[in-house]
Amino acid sequence: MADLSCNVAGIKAPNPFWVASAPPTDKLYNVERAFRAGWGGVVWKTLGLDPPIVNVTSRYGAVHYNGQRMMGFNNVELITDRPLEDNLKEIKQMSVEWVLPSDKSPNILKWLHDG
């Protein structure tokens, strides 16, 4: 089998196929599933400080202006609705179970474990 390992910005991964920041990366359970399935890494869903929960039912919006109809995107990012503490706790737990040893891990892991 071919070696697909890579190093991007100092982060070593078994392959270049990562799961993007989205609902599949919003909690430990989903992230663990991605790693068990063979994904090279994940980008955790966007975090915030006590984010207000804003779930729009449609990500598309329509505007009528000057007799013309226009369409655009609403809140595409959809920041996580989970508390920051919960996410940081799960990221720390995930890093212990799934990430390379600390001498090869990004600085964020040192911050998580020391903080």
All heavy atoms as an XYZ file, in Angstrom:
906
protein
N       0.836     -1.171      0.000
C       0.000      0.000      0.000
C       0.890      1.246      0.000
O       1.916      1.296      0.648
C      -0.908     -0.004      1.232
C      -1.794      1.215      1.286
S      -2.853      1.340      2.738
C      -4.028      0.068      2.416
N       0.476      2.258     -0.720
C       1.243      3.500     -0.819
C       1.224      4.269      0.502
O       0.251      4.235      1.239
C       0.657      4.375     -1.924
N       2.307      4.968      0.788
C       2.404      5.801      1.981
C       1.833      7.173      1.642
O       2.391      7.908      0.829
C       3.864      5.924      2.420
C       4.042      6.830      3.623
O       3.024      7.178      4.276
O       5.185      7.199      3.917
N       0.707      7.533      2.248
C       0.065      8.816      1.988
C       0.306      9.827      3.108
O      -0.310     10.892      3.131
C      -1.446      8.620      1.810
C      -1.878      7.769      0.629
C      -3.390      7.620      0.607
C      -1.387      8.362     -0.680
N       1.200      9.488      4.042
C       1.437     10.394      5.168
C       1.916     11.745      4.662
O       2.536     11.857      3.602
C       2.438      9.790      6.146
O       3.679      9.593      5.521
N       1.598     12.786      5.430
C       1.964     14.136      5.025
C       2.249     14.985      6.249
O       1.929     14.615      7.374
C       0.850     14.766      4.184
S      -0.715     14.903      5.041
N       2.860     16.127      6.009
C       3.158     17.089      7.057
C       2.731     18.452      6.524
O       3.315     18.959      5.577
C       4.658     17.073      7.374
C       5.007     18.006      8.512
O       4.391     19.046      8.721
N       6.038     17.629      9.248
N       1.709     19.020      7.148
C       1.199     20.311      6.714
C       1.324     21.278      7.881
O       0.719     21.057      8.932
C      -0.276     20.212      6.252
C      -0.808     21.574      5.861
C      -0.416     19.226      5.111
N       2.125     22.298      7.711
C       2.337     23.309      8.748
C       2.767     22.681     10.068
O       2.365     23.116     11.137
C       1.073     24.152      8.941
N       3.574     21.631      9.991
C       4.075     20.973     11.198
C       3.150     19.944     11.801
O       3.468     19.337     12.815
N       1.998     19.734     11.191
C       1.059     18.731     11.684
C       1.208     17.494     10.817
O       0.976     17.538      9.608
C      -0.396     19.241     11.628
C      -0.535     20.494     12.480
C      -1.356     18.153     12.086
C      -1.882     21.183     12.348
N       1.615     16.391     11.443
C       1.793     15.146     10.707
C       0.476     14.384     10.692
O      -0.227     14.312     11.692
C       2.880     14.308     11.361
C       4.250     14.959     11.263
C       5.323     14.106     11.869
C       6.667     14.805     11.729
N       7.753     14.010     12.260
N       0.155     13.839      9.545
C      -1.089     13.081      9.391
C      -0.817     11.825      8.572
O       0.066     11.826      7.709
C      -2.146     13.939      8.707
N      -1.576     10.760      8.819
C      -1.372      9.525      8.071
C      -1.777      9.638      6.606
O      -1.346      8.856      5.776
C      -2.240      8.505      8.803
C      -3.253      9.306      9.539
C      -2.604     10.622      9.850
N      -2.622     10.626      6.298
C      -3.016     10.873      4.909
C      -3.557     12.300      4.818
O      -3.851     12.929      5.836
C      -4.045      9.836      4.424
C      -5.336      9.894      5.187
O      -6.041     10.900      5.175
N      -5.661      8.804      5.886
N      -3.677     12.835      3.611
C      -4.107     14.229      3.464
C      -5.618     14.431      3.461
O      -6.092     15.534      3.210
C      -3.512     14.610      2.099
C      -3.509     13.336      1.340
C      -3.212     12.261      2.353
N      -6.374     13.406      3.751
C      -7.832     13.494      3.695
C      -8.389     13.817      5.079
O      -8.368     12.980      5.980
C      -8.419     12.193      3.142
C      -7.853     11.861      1.791
C      -6.891     10.874      1.660
C      -8.241     12.569      0.670
C      -6.342     10.580      0.423
C      -7.701     12.283     -0.571
C      -6.745     11.284     -0.703
N      -8.874     15.038      5.229
C      -9.371     15.528      6.514
C     -10.857     15.844      6.413
O     -11.352     16.211      5.348
C      -8.625     16.791      6.909
C      -7.218     16.562      7.386
C      -6.278     15.739      6.824
C      -6.602     17.156      8.506
N      -5.113     15.807      7.536
C      -5.284     16.667      8.579
C      -7.019     18.063      9.461
C      -4.395     17.059      9.571
C      -6.133     18.452     10.442
C      -4.840     17.948     10.498
N     -11.543     15.740      7.533
C     -12.940     16.140      7.610
C     -12.968     17.618      7.981
O     -12.328     18.034      8.947
C     -13.711     15.309      8.664
C     -15.174     15.711      8.692
C     -13.579     13.818      8.388
N     -13.684     18.410      7.207
C     -13.730     19.855      7.422
C     -14.604     20.224      8.620
O     -15.391     19.422      9.104
C     -14.275     20.534      6.167
N     -14.448     21.447      9.076
C     -15.268     21.984     10.158
C     -16.726     21.983      9.713
O     -17.104     22.688      8.785
C     -14.819     23.408     10.476
O     -15.709     24.002     11.387
N     -17.521     21.168     10.383
C     -18.930     20.998     10.004
C     -19.604     20.137     11.064
O     -18.945     19.680     12.000
C     -19.007     20.322      8.631
N     -20.886     19.872     10.937
C     -21.551     19.014     11.926
C     -20.848     17.680     12.206
O     -20.846     17.232     13.350
C     -22.948     18.817     11.341
C     -23.195     20.103     10.609
C     -21.856     20.448      9.988
N     -20.184     17.040     11.235
C     -19.495     15.787     11.574
C     -18.282     15.957     12.489
O     -17.696     14.981     12.914
C     -19.049     15.238     10.213
C     -19.948     15.875      9.228
C     -20.238     17.243      9.777
N     -17.898     17.206     12.785
C     -16.759     17.422     13.683
C     -17.163     18.254     14.886
O     -16.361     18.993     15.445
C     -15.595     18.113     12.945
O     -16.017     19.404     12.490
C     -15.101     17.281     11.780
N     -18.397     18.106     15.323
C     -18.878     18.953     16.412
C     -18.751     18.338     17.794
O     -18.977     19.006     18.791
C     -20.331     19.358     16.173
C     -21.302     18.203     16.369
O     -20.875     17.032     16.273
O     -22.489     18.464     16.615
N     -18.379     17.065     17.879
C     -18.240     16.441     19.197
C     -17.341     15.224     19.113
O     -17.095     14.675     18.036
C     -19.604     16.104     19.787
C     -20.432     15.126     18.975
C     -21.794     14.842     19.584
C     -22.766     15.955     19.575
N     -23.374     16.338     18.345
N     -16.846     14.808     20.266
C     -15.883     13.713     20.356
C     -16.358     12.457     19.647
O     -15.606     11.835     18.901
C     -15.578     13.413     21.825
C     -14.580     12.290     22.083
C     -13.211     12.653     21.550
C     -14.503     11.993     23.573
N     -17.607     12.078     19.854
C     -18.131     10.854     19.253
C     -17.928     10.859     17.735
O     -17.462      9.873     17.157
C     -19.618     10.704     19.605
C     -20.306      9.589     18.866
C     -20.112      8.266     19.260
C     -21.124      9.847     17.781
C     -20.730      7.233     18.575
C     -21.749      8.819     17.099
C     -21.548      7.514     17.496
O     -22.157      6.496     16.812
N     -18.268     11.962     17.093
C     -18.142     12.044     15.640
C     -16.684     12.065     15.191
O     -16.327     11.462     14.170
C     -18.859     13.279     15.114
C     -20.355     13.167     15.246
O     -20.916     12.081     15.286
N     -21.018     14.302     15.341
N     -15.830     12.774     15.935
C     -14.415     12.844     15.590
C     -13.772     11.461     15.705
O     -13.002     11.042     14.846
C     -13.695     13.890     16.466
C     -12.192     13.823     16.281
C     -14.213     15.284     16.143
N     -14.106     10.737     16.760
C     -13.575      9.379     16.916
C     -14.018      8.492     15.763
O     -13.240      7.684     15.253
C     -14.031      8.777     18.242
C     -13.312      9.376     19.432
C     -13.791      8.796     20.753
O     -14.977      8.421     20.869
O     -12.962      8.721     21.667
N     -15.252      8.625     15.341
C     -15.747      7.844     14.190
C     -14.926      8.142     12.940
O     -14.594      7.239     12.167
C     -17.220      8.143     13.936
C     -18.140      7.548     14.984
C     -19.589      7.868     14.720
N     -19.997      7.328     13.437
C     -20.995      7.813     12.708
N     -21.685      8.844     13.131
N     -21.313      7.264     11.560
N     -14.586      9.411     12.738
C     -13.791      9.791     11.564
C     -12.414      9.138     11.616
O     -11.941      8.579     10.620
C     -13.659     11.319     11.493
N     -11.765      9.178     12.784
C     -10.439      8.562     12.900
C     -10.508      7.048     12.732
O      -9.665      6.454     12.059
C      -9.782      8.922     14.232
C      -9.197     10.308     14.246
C      -9.529     11.195     15.245
C      -8.315     10.724     13.265
C      -8.988     12.482     15.263
C      -7.766     11.988     13.272
C      -8.104     12.872     14.273
N     -11.525      6.422     13.312
C     -11.667      4.960     13.150
C     -11.906      4.585     11.688
O     -11.499      3.525     11.243
C     -12.807      4.430     14.024
C     -12.425      4.261     15.486
C     -13.432      3.417     16.258
N     -14.764      3.980     16.259
C     -15.227      4.857     17.144
N     -14.441      5.287     18.110
N     -16.455      5.309     17.076
N     -12.559      5.473     10.954
C     -12.839      5.224      9.536
C     -11.620      5.477      8.649
O     -11.650      5.176      7.456
C     -14.008      6.082      9.071
N     -10.535      6.036      9.229
C      -9.314      6.211      8.458
C      -9.020      7.616      7.976
O      -8.051      7.826      7.235
N      -9.821      8.607      8.363
C      -9.531      9.972      7.955
C      -8.205     10.420      8.547
O      -7.847     10.025      9.647
C     -10.654     10.908      8.399
C     -11.894     10.742      7.573
C     -12.923      9.884      7.809
C     -12.213     11.423      6.365
N     -13.865      9.995      6.823
C     -13.455     10.938      5.918
C     -11.573     12.403      5.616
C     -14.064     11.400      4.759
C     -12.184     12.867      4.457
C     -13.412     12.367      4.044
N      -7.479     11.261      7.838
C      -6.168     11.710      8.280
C      -6.220     12.739      9.387
O      -5.256     12.915     10.123
N      -7.321     13.433      9.538
C      -7.469     14.441     10.576
C      -8.831     15.083     10.493
O      -9.628     14.772      9.601
N      -9.082     15.953     11.428
C     -10.337     16.701     11.429
C     -10.059     18.150     11.815
O      -9.079     18.446     12.487
C     -11.384     16.124     12.419
C     -11.721     14.687     12.100
C     -10.914     16.260     13.850
N     -10.926     19.025     11.380
C     -10.923     20.408     11.830
C     -12.187     20.538     12.671
O     -13.292     20.406     12.161
C     -10.955     21.401     10.651
C     -11.021     22.834     11.160
C      -9.745     21.181      9.755
N     -12.000     20.741     13.985
C     -13.139     20.779     14.910
C     -14.088     21.903     14.521
O     -13.660     22.954     14.054
C     -12.631     21.004     16.339
C     -13.564     20.492     17.386
C     -14.635     21.147     17.904
C     -13.513     19.230     18.041
N     -15.244     20.367     18.852
C     -14.578     19.187     18.957
C     -12.659     18.126     17.956
C     -14.821     18.098     19.776
C     -12.901     17.046     18.767
C     -13.973     17.023     19.663
N     -15.368     21.678     14.698
C     -16.383     22.689     14.379
C     -16.028     24.013     15.049
O     -15.505     24.047     16.145
C     -17.750     22.217     14.884
C     -18.881     23.168     14.586
C     -19.822     22.563     13.610
C     -21.067     23.405     13.418
N     -20.918     24.425     12.440
N     -16.307     25.104     14.391
C     -15.943     26.427     14.880
C     -16.488     26.673     16.288
O     -17.662     26.465     16.547
C     -16.475     27.509     13.922
O     -15.968     27.241     12.622
C     -16.055     28.894     14.371
N     -15.588     27.099     17.178
C     -15.940     27.340     18.575
C     -16.104     28.827     18.838
O     -15.580     29.651     18.105
C     -14.828     26.804     19.488
C     -14.376     25.365     19.270
C     -13.242     25.032     20.206
C     -15.533     24.409     19.465
N     -16.791     29.145     19.903
C     -16.942     30.534     20.307
C     -17.146     30.608     21.806
O     -17.349     29.591     22.473
N     -17.055     31.806     22.344
C     -17.306     32.011     23.766
C     -18.803     32.172     23.969
O     -19.389     33.167     23.545
C     -16.579     33.250     24.270
C     -15.061     33.164     24.256
C     -14.451     34.511     24.608
C     -14.590     32.109     25.233
N     -19.391     31.180     24.608
C     -20.834     31.184     24.850
C     -21.601     31.667     23.625
O     -22.273     32.705     23.670
C     -21.163     32.063     26.064
C     -20.475     31.555     27.316
O     -20.474     30.324     27.501
O     -19.945     32.358     28.085
N     -21.491     30.945     22.526
C     -22.150     31.425     21.308
C     -23.666     31.397     21.447
O     -24.227     30.456     22.005
C     -21.695     30.425     20.243
C     -21.378     29.193     21.009
C     -20.857     29.651     22.343
N     -24.317     32.443     20.960
C     -25.781     32.380     20.936
C     -26.197     31.326     19.917
O     -25.563     31.176     18.872
C     -26.187     33.781     20.492
C     -25.005     34.309     19.750
C     -23.798     33.657     20.381
N     -27.219     30.601     20.234
C     -27.689     29.561     19.318
C     -28.536     30.221     18.237
O     -29.586     30.785     18.515
C     -28.498     28.489     20.060
C     -27.622     27.839     21.124
C     -29.053     27.464     19.100
C     -28.373     26.911     22.051
N     -28.032     30.171     17.012
C     -28.740     30.740     15.877
C     -28.773     29.683     14.787
O     -27.823     29.512     14.048
C     -28.042     32.020     15.347
C     -28.812     32.584     14.162
C     -27.902     33.044     16.447
N     -29.840     28.950     14.747
C     -29.994     27.927     13.721
C     -31.038     28.395     12.723
O     -32.231     28.432     13.027
C     -30.412     26.588     14.331
C     -29.276     25.953     15.088
O     -28.151     25.964     14.620
N     -29.561     25.426     16.252
N     -30.591     28.782     11.561
C     -31.522     29.212     10.533
C     -32.077     27.985      9.842
O     -31.375     26.998      9.631
C     -30.842     30.167      9.528
C     -30.460     31.466     10.206
C     -29.643     29.528      8.890
N     -33.346     28.013      9.512
C     -33.961     26.841      8.899
C     -33.573     26.682      7.438
O     -33.612     25.598      6.905
C     -35.494     26.908      9.001
O     -35.941     28.116      8.381
C     -35.932     26.886     10.451
N     -33.208     27.778      6.815
C     -32.750     27.708      5.436
C     -31.463     28.506      5.339
O     -31.335     29.562      5.939
C     -33.791     28.299      4.500
O     -33.244     28.415      3.200
N     -30.522     28.003      4.597
C     -29.267     28.739      4.439
C     -29.309     29.663      3.227
O     -28.334     30.279      2.877
C     -28.108     27.751      4.354
C     -27.907     27.053      5.680
C     -26.645     26.243      5.700
N     -26.472     25.610      6.979
C     -26.838     24.376      7.263
N     -27.393     23.630      6.346
N     -26.648     23.878      8.459
N     -30.454     29.725      2.593
C     -30.624     30.606      1.447
C     -31.588     31.726      1.823
O     -32.515     31.535      2.599
C     -31.194     29.850      0.244
C     -30.321     28.721     -0.204
C     -30.610     27.407      0.145
C     -29.187     28.956     -0.975
C     -29.798     26.358     -0.256
C     -28.365     27.921     -1.381
C     -28.681     26.631     -1.024
O     -27.877     25.613     -1.419
N     -31.367     32.888      1.268
C     -32.269     34.006      1.501
C     -32.604     34.664      0.181
O     -31.801     34.656     -0.752
N     -33.801     35.220      0.089
C     -34.222     35.904     -1.129
C     -34.560     37.346     -0.794
O     -35.136     37.628      0.260
C     -35.430     35.215     -1.743
N     -34.187     38.240     -1.666
C     -34.462     39.654     -1.490
C     -35.087     40.172     -2.780
O     -34.641     39.838     -3.880
C     -33.151     40.443     -1.205
C     -33.433     41.931     -1.110
C     -32.494     39.943      0.059
N     -36.115     40.954     -2.640
C     -36.720     41.618     -3.798
C     -36.251     43.067     -3.781
O     -36.445     43.785     -2.802
C     -38.255     41.554     -3.715
C     -38.777     40.153     -3.699
N     -38.925     39.401     -4.838
C     -39.151     39.368     -2.665
C     -39.382     38.204     -4.515
N     -39.535     38.151     -3.199
N     -35.590     43.484     -4.845
C     -35.053     44.839     -4.900
C     -35.241     45.410     -6.297
O     -34.806     44.804     -7.289
C     -33.564     44.831     -4.525
C     -32.906     46.185     -4.619
C     -33.156     47.156     -3.655
C     -32.066     46.490     -5.674
C     -32.567     48.405     -3.740
C     -31.474     47.734     -5.771
C     -31.730     48.689     -4.804
O     -31.143     49.923     -4.898
N     -35.889     46.548     -6.366
C     -36.054     47.252     -7.631
C     -36.655     46.353     -8.718
O     -36.188     46.327     -9.853
C     -34.701     47.824     -8.065
C     -34.852     48.927     -9.091
O     -35.913     49.539     -9.191
N     -33.800     49.191     -9.841
N     -37.640     45.562     -8.312
C     -38.311     44.696     -9.275
C     -37.529     43.438     -9.634
O     -37.935     42.678    -10.511
N     -36.413     43.215     -9.004
C     -35.572     42.045     -9.290
C     -35.530     41.142     -8.056
O     -35.585     41.624     -6.925
C     -34.148     42.491     -9.623
C     -34.053     43.460    -10.745
C     -33.395     42.845    -11.952
O     -32.653     41.897    -11.838
N     -33.674     43.388    -13.119
N     -35.408     39.859     -8.302
C     -35.253     38.916     -7.196
C     -33.798     38.480     -7.124
O     -33.189     38.149     -8.132
C     -36.155     37.711     -7.401
C     -37.625     38.074     -7.263
C     -38.536     36.931     -7.585
N     -38.158     35.738     -6.846
C     -38.834     34.608     -6.879
N     -39.923     34.521     -7.589
N     -38.434     33.568     -6.200
N     -33.237     38.508     -5.926
C     -31.851     38.083     -5.734
C     -31.824     37.021     -4.639
O     -32.661     37.011     -3.741
C     -30.971     39.266     -5.330
C     -30.955     40.367     -6.354
S     -29.782     41.709     -6.012
C     -29.977     42.031     -4.316
N     -30.867     36.151     -4.741
C     -30.730     35.107     -3.737
C     -29.311     35.150     -3.186
O     -28.364     35.482     -3.883
C     -30.974     33.724     -4.354
C     -30.920     32.606     -3.340
S     -31.030     30.985     -4.103
C     -29.389     30.792     -4.729
N     -29.153     34.764     -1.911
C     -27.832     34.713     -1.301
C     -27.836     33.730     -0.154
O     -28.860     33.115      0.163
N     -26.689     33.568      0.473
C     -26.559     32.655      1.604
C     -26.775     33.390      2.914
O     -26.310     34.517      3.086
C     -25.168     32.010      1.635
C     -24.957     31.019      0.542
C     -24.129     31.325     -0.526
C     -25.562     29.777      0.590
C     -23.921     30.413     -1.536
C     -25.363     28.857     -0.417
C     -24.540     29.174     -1.478
N     -27.445     32.725      3.841
C     -27.542     33.209      5.214
C     -26.391     32.607      5.999
O     -25.453     32.061      5.423
C     -28.881     32.807      5.833
C     -30.018     33.638      5.308
O     -29.851     34.803      5.003
N     -31.187     33.031      5.190
N     -26.461     32.588      7.270
C     -25.420     32.121      8.179
C     -24.889     30.736      7.783
O     -25.316     29.728      8.302
C     -25.990     32.087      9.597
C     -24.976     31.693     10.627
O     -23.785     31.604     10.348
N     -25.445     31.445     11.828
N     -23.930     30.700      6.876
C     -23.380     29.438      6.392
C     -22.483     28.783      7.442
O     -22.435     27.571      7.574
C     -22.604     29.647      5.071
C     -21.915     28.386      4.643
C     -23.559     30.112      3.995
N     -21.768     29.589      8.222
C     -20.824     29.049      9.195
C     -21.508     28.208     10.257
O     -21.050     27.140     10.611
C     -20.032     30.186      9.858
C     -19.102     29.741     10.970
C     -18.138     28.647     10.561
O     -17.655     28.655      9.426
O     -17.880     27.765     11.391
N     -22.606     28.677     10.798
C     -23.309     27.953     11.856
C     -22.361     27.498     12.960
O     -22.104     26.322     13.154
C     -24.083     26.762     11.284
C     -25.228     27.126     10.370
C     -25.873     25.879      9.794
C     -26.252     27.973     11.074
N     -21.841     28.454     13.695
C     -20.949     28.181     14.817
C     -21.606     27.166     15.755
O     -22.826     27.089     15.835
C     -20.611     29.499     15.542
C     -19.470     29.305     16.520
C     -21.836     30.089     16.218
C     -18.891     30.619     17.027
N     -20.784     26.385     16.449
C     -21.334     25.351     17.327
C     -22.259     25.954     18.371
O     -22.054     27.069     18.834
C     -20.209     24.569     18.028
O     -20.806     23.537     18.816
C     -19.364     25.451     18.921
N     -23.281     25.201     18.728
C     -24.186     25.647     19.783
C     -23.835     24.984     21.114
O     -24.576     25.094     22.081
C     -25.640     25.377     19.405
C     -25.923     23.919     19.113
O     -24.981     23.096     19.182
O     -27.079     23.590     18.812
N     -22.698     24.310     21.165
C     -22.264     23.643     22.394
C     -21.353     24.571     23.196
O     -20.584     25.335     22.620
C     -21.521     22.354     22.049
C     -22.417     21.371     21.287
C     -21.695     20.097     20.916
N     -21.337     19.376     22.125
C     -20.110     18.901     22.369
N     -19.143     19.068     21.502
N     -19.857     18.254     23.472
N     -21.404     24.497     24.536
C     -20.547     25.347     25.370
C     -19.062     25.116     25.085
O     -18.628     23.995     24.826
C     -20.893     24.917     26.796
C     -22.245     24.294     26.694
C     -22.300     23.664     25.326
N     -18.283     26.193     25.156
C     -16.856     26.128     24.898
C     -16.173     25.109     25.810
O     -15.330     24.335     25.366
C     -16.222     27.513     25.069
C     -14.724     27.595     24.809
C     -14.399     27.220     23.365
C     -14.211     28.991     25.122
N     -16.535     25.097     27.092
C     -15.925     24.148     28.037
C     -16.106     22.708     27.597
O     -15.183     21.902     27.696
C     -16.521     24.325     29.441
C     -15.775     25.306     30.292
C     -16.275     25.294     31.734
O     -16.636     24.222     32.261
O     -16.299     26.382     32.324
N     -17.294     22.365     27.118
C     -17.548     20.992     26.660
C     -16.647     20.643     25.481
O     -16.073     19.559     25.418
C     -19.011     20.808     26.250
C     -19.970     20.911     27.427
O     -19.503     20.945     28.586
O     -21.186     20.953     27.174
N     -16.543     21.570     24.537
C     -15.705     21.317     23.366
C     -14.238     21.161     23.753
O     -13.567     20.245     23.281
C     -15.863     22.453     22.347
C     -17.123     22.307     21.544
O     -17.248     21.406     20.726
N     -18.079     23.176     21.791
N     -13.715     22.064     24.597
C     -12.307     21.982     24.985
C     -12.014     20.692     25.741
O     -10.967     20.071     25.541
C     -11.901     23.202     25.805
C     -11.896     24.531     25.051
C     -11.535     25.669     25.985
C     -10.974     24.489     23.850
N     -12.939     20.265     26.582
C     -12.773     19.008     27.316
C     -12.685     17.832     26.340
O     -11.823     16.965     26.457
C     -13.953     18.812     28.268
C     -13.924     17.524     29.034
C     -15.171     17.402     29.912
C     -15.353     15.978     30.349
N     -16.670     15.734     30.899
N     -13.557     17.813     25.338
C     -13.550     16.727     24.361
C     -12.337     16.785     23.445
O     -11.786     15.753     23.065
C     -14.848     16.731     23.560
C     -16.040     16.326     24.397
C     -17.327     16.265     23.611
O     -17.316     16.522     22.385
O     -18.361     15.950     24.229
N     -11.888     17.981     23.084
C     -10.689     18.107     22.250
C      -9.484     17.572     23.022
O      -8.650     16.860     22.480
C     -10.475     19.571     21.804
C     -11.570     19.979     20.825
C      -9.096     19.747     21.190
C     -11.604     21.462     20.512
N      -9.407     17.907     24.302
C      -8.307     17.417     25.139
C      -8.343     15.895     25.223
O      -7.323     15.227     25.046
C      -8.400     18.026     26.533
C      -7.279     17.630     27.451
C      -7.391     18.355     28.785
C      -6.270     17.962     29.717
N      -6.334     18.716     30.981
N      -9.521     15.334     25.458
C      -9.670     13.873     25.538
C      -9.287     13.222     24.213
O      -8.573     12.225     24.178
C     -11.102     13.518     25.900
C     -11.346     12.038     26.070
C     -12.790     11.738     26.457
O     -13.535     12.612     26.867
N     -13.166     10.488     26.301
N      -9.732     13.806     23.117
C      -9.419     13.265     21.794
C      -7.926     13.306     21.538
O      -7.349     12.368     21.003
C     -10.170     14.084     20.732
C      -9.963     13.647     19.293
S      -8.532     14.324     18.427
C      -8.614     16.054     18.782
N      -7.273     14.377     21.976
C      -5.842     14.508     21.706
C      -5.032     13.455     22.449
O      -3.991     13.018     21.967
C      -5.358     15.908     22.067
O      -5.327     16.093     23.466
N      -5.501     13.046     23.609
C      -4.811     12.005     24.380
C      -4.954     10.658     23.686
O      -4.021      9.873     23.610
C      -5.376     11.934     25.817
C      -4.856     10.709     26.541
C      -5.023     13.195     26.574
N      -6.129     10.391     23.147
C      -6.427      9.082     22.572
C      -6.016      8.931     21.112
O      -5.736      7.830     20.671
C      -7.922      8.799     22.716
C      -8.357      8.724     24.167
C      -9.864      8.607     24.332
O     -10.559      8.351     23.337
O     -10.337      8.787     25.466
N      -5.978     10.032     20.347
C      -5.809      9.897     18.903
C      -4.623     10.625     18.292
O      -4.234     10.340     17.186
C      -7.073     10.370     18.190
C      -8.211      9.442     18.405
C      -9.195      9.580     19.336
C      -8.500      8.229     17.717
N     -10.067      8.528     19.253
C      -9.661      7.679     18.266
C      -7.860      7.553     16.679
C     -10.213      6.496     17.819
C      -8.417      6.364     16.228
C      -9.582      5.852     16.797
N      -4.073     11.611     18.958
C      -3.030     12.436     18.346
C      -1.651     11.879     18.665
O      -1.444     11.217     19.665
C      -3.175     13.903     18.825
C      -2.094     14.789     18.246
C      -4.532     14.426     18.405
N      -0.688     12.199     17.812
C       0.687     11.750     18.003
C       1.241     12.218     19.342
O       0.702     13.135     19.953
C       1.551     12.302     16.863
C       1.189     11.804     15.476
C       1.939     12.605     14.426
C       1.466     10.333     15.332
N       2.349     11.648     19.815
C       2.940     12.079     21.089
C       3.158     13.585     21.133
O       3.359     14.225     20.107
C       4.271     11.333     21.124
C       4.064     10.160     20.243
C       3.098     10.592     19.171
N       3.144     14.150     22.358
C       3.141     15.608     22.514
C       4.338     16.297     21.863
O       4.237     17.446     21.461
C       3.072     15.976     23.990
O       4.196     15.450     24.669
N       5.480     15.627     21.745
C       6.629     16.289     21.119
C       6.425     16.488     19.619
O       7.155     17.221     18.987
C       7.913     15.500     21.390
C       7.898     14.107     20.775
O       6.825     13.485     20.749
O       8.958     13.654     20.338
N       5.423     15.833     19.051
C       5.147     15.983     17.620
C       3.814     16.675     17.373
O       3.374     16.774     16.248
C       5.131     14.605     16.955
C       6.464     13.905     17.029
C       6.406     12.573     16.351
C       7.755     11.876     16.454
N       7.721     10.526     15.927
N       3.146     17.108     18.420
C       1.824     17.715     18.293
C       1.915     19.234     18.274
O       2.853     19.815     18.795
C       0.942     17.277     19.467
O       0.829     15.875     19.483
N       0.899     19.877     17.714
C       0.902     21.343     17.672
C       0.836     21.965     19.068
O       0.456     21.317     20.033
C      -0.368     21.675     16.890
C      -0.915     20.405     16.395
C      -0.225     19.278     17.062
N       1.201     23.233     19.166
C       1.211     23.940     20.445
C      -0.146     23.954     21.135
O      -0.214     24.036     22.353
C       1.683     25.384     20.252
C       3.148     25.445     19.917
O       3.909     24.533     20.242
N       3.557     26.513     19.267
N      -1.229     23.901     20.375
C      -2.556     23.927     20.995
C      -2.728     22.769     21.969
O      -3.370     22.913     22.997
C      -3.681     23.924     19.923
C      -5.048     24.150     20.562
C      -3.702     22.633     19.147
C      -5.288     25.521     21.084
N      -2.130     21.622     21.679
C      -2.276     20.487     22.579
C      -1.552     20.744     23.886
O      -2.028     20.374     24.956
C      -1.759     19.218     21.907
C      -2.538     18.809     20.667
C      -1.933     17.563     20.045
C      -3.999     18.601     20.989
N      -0.412     21.424     23.837
C       0.305     21.782     25.077
C      -0.581     22.711     25.902
O      -0.729     22.529     27.104
C       1.638     22.456     24.740
C       2.456     22.822     25.966
C       3.787     23.410     25.562
C       4.692     23.734     26.709
N       4.134     23.906     28.011
N      -1.198     23.679     25.254
C      -2.090     24.597     25.950
C      -3.261     23.853     26.574
O      -3.625     24.101     27.732
C      -2.581     25.660     24.975
C      -3.591     26.588     25.565
C      -3.349     27.622     26.407
C      -4.991     26.554     25.342
N      -4.538     28.243     26.727
C      -5.552     27.610     26.100
C      -5.833     25.741     24.586
C      -6.914     27.869     26.106
C      -7.188     26.007     24.598
C      -7.722     27.063     25.350
N      -3.842     22.921     25.856
C      -4.982     22.167     26.383
C      -4.590     21.360     27.607
O      -5.319     21.285     28.586
C      -5.543     21.218     25.315
C      -6.414     21.873     24.239
C      -6.657     20.880     23.124
C      -7.711     22.363     24.828
N      -3.424     20.727     27.555
C      -3.024     19.846     28.646
C      -2.463     20.602     29.841
O      -2.604     20.159     30.974
C      -2.026     18.801     28.138
C      -2.671     17.840     27.197
N      -3.522     16.857     27.605
C      -2.613     17.745     25.850
C      -3.977     16.186     26.554
N      -3.433     16.712     25.483
N      -1.840     21.757     29.600
C      -1.287     22.548     30.696
C      -2.328     23.453     31.336
O      -2.192     23.840     32.473
C      -0.110     23.411     30.214
C       1.091     22.556     29.814
O       1.090     21.360     30.137
O       2.000     23.105     29.179
N      -3.345     23.814     30.544
C      -4.362     24.752     31.031
C      -5.365     24.058     31.822
O      -5.987     24.288     32.726
